[in-house]
Amino acid sequence: GGEKAEASLQDLRENHTDTTVNFTLKFTEEALAELEKKGLHKALKLSSSIATSNMTLFDDQMRICKFETAESLLRAFYSIRLSFYEKRKLSLSDKLSAEWSKLDNKVRFVLAVVSGELKISNRKKAELVEQLRRDGYAPFEPTTKKSSAEREEDEVDEESPKEASARSYDYLLGMPLWSLTFERVEQLRSELAGKEAELQALLRTTPKQL
């Protein structure tokens, strides 16, 4: 049971974030094999059964309701659950579309550099940013998380709108020089095709299928 599992536990680490719950458990091989025989969910008490004779809980409007059957409970929350899958699909679609667009812009940028259409050496960043903007390259806000020290520094020395706008092209101008090659273009095109396939598969998937 749970007591035996706890006794055979060698180490436990909590890797939680603000949005996920994540435990890492360490057992000896013998103890783990024994737990797997019994079923990990049961041995670690990850699942349990509840009585259905008195199912009183809050509905989606935070009103206390009594449900007579499990089926009536499922019906009551089915549409609520489905609406969240619709939101999830939209969020995933937006994310994949942005990733596709970023790859597409990278392909175009590297091709422009290696063909000589776009000169980047011995030029000021502000000048390059202005040309990228004129040429229709999409801006993307940097996604790298800043340290607390960097955030404090930003609070003291706030970015001007012009500086913030310039950072939106760091995903292009921050690419290493050695990666601005035709070989890199082919790699990016392969990633682009994969992202396109992933996006199209998602768009064909209904919220119910999610």
Steps between C-alpha positions, in 0.01 A plus 500: 500500500597863535702432819721243324552732205601781736740272686676392179532856370866607476460857385224748417546824310241767432540667159179701504439822311218749539295301246612137541540240773807281450653249741809286436502181709799268535467131595734203489448274198352229722257737671392653168440156349283408800300822470447446127360155570237653727441790264673835553178701515364279775826456693576873499136591563480706182141396442207419724130427480225723632144426602231609254216499750550862600657702220448856615734757352526840336379540142657732242314796656639416847158384621475191718324223309426137568557257213311173510725310258854520364349542152305810604820645644686436175220655294501811718870562453546364147436832326721683751784258438451523125519880507842477664619260230386757244709763678790256516482436126496874430799555730697216338408625154623851583823360643571277199412780257747731673771233495434437129518871423826536690658212306369641172658838578829331594511318165440824316757687712780244452432480126519880477834502685671217309382635164638844581158663482529603866830635632542467877872558560625841617148636546327641806225291655248783474566522128457124455181498705356777286580308181348180639187694586485654151553161338203356689672264743270410789601627847491260796538594864796322665383198699811448713421544868702764678671451835376694801809722477424579136137576583608736778740671259219542247285665767776753564594550135181445302523422129381761260231391251766515227734268693218257575406497132860428400511195729210355303748412225758335727378159380651590161791729587602273787560201270870393503693597186604139443133404466436741213562236232306313233528188718323687776230602254432134419484415869258786564286394204479150643393642838252725321343204318473309827336796671257539209402133526454534876282808458284343229452185711383718790261698279344174377451385860171591664479610865323171575794303359741691724 
